[in-house]
Amino acid sequence: MSSKYLKIGIIGAGKTGTALALGLNQAGYSIAGISSRTFCSAEKLAVKIPGAVAYDNPQSVADGADLIFITTPDTAISLIADSISTHPDQMICHVSAADPIDVLAPLRQQGAVTGIFHPLQSIGSMEKASILPGITFALEAEEPLLGILRQMASRLGGHTVELSGDDRVLYHASAVMVSNYLVTLVSLASSLWQRFQNRESAVKALLPLIRGTVDNIETIGIPACLTGPVSRGDAGTVKRHLVALAKEAPEIMDLYRLLAIKTIPLASTKGGIDGLKAKEMKELLEAV
């Protein structure tokens, strides 16, 4: 059977489940059943997808699907895996970056084929199927499920990376750094505006800079896109930053220093500073 003709079940109609279900439907896949923590959530999603049926329990979804996606919060995945019955060769995936495939072991013991299909994207809205094209999906599975997931990612307009074991932990740490901690970095950077402007205005002002930087990373690449005082070996400006932070925001000092120190090798690789300037910059940052 072609993967496009599989009957797909969705357990969990939150942001990820909604985006995935809508995206798969738009890609031509058949969404057979949907359940969620509340029937209202499942029904709200099902009415948007022709042929989809909302259920008040995950077992009903499992009974009518060839391939099931568990798109619940991470803490609920093991509860679902322990609670539903499957049949041999039924395929079941979770979409968590953090949880290993072993969380689905109870289903594998029943004869199901298990896997992981994680969309590497921050899904902030229930209606964001449009954010799936172009993203990367992290896959972990054995054949034939692995091939089905590859094809599915392709039909969604995405790319794939295949992971296992410790690789998944590093993959997730990478995603957390660039997504979650970017929010922290913007929050801290905007807090420096408080002497002369409110934080909301600061974030609004910084967003075009953030977008421009991300665009440069994509179009120019790392380290060529690097700019700023460390990039050009401007120790005087960095020193003034350190003095100002020590006075006004000492709680940010260590982070600023660490980021600047980690930027020095990028600046050297780019060719913006020579060995002497790199040494001077590092000594300045480590002396504080």
Summary of the structure (lengths in Angstrom):
residues: 288
radius of gyration: 23.7
end to end distance: 64.8
largest distance: 68.0
contacts: 895
relative contact order: 0.08
helix: 54%
strand: 14%
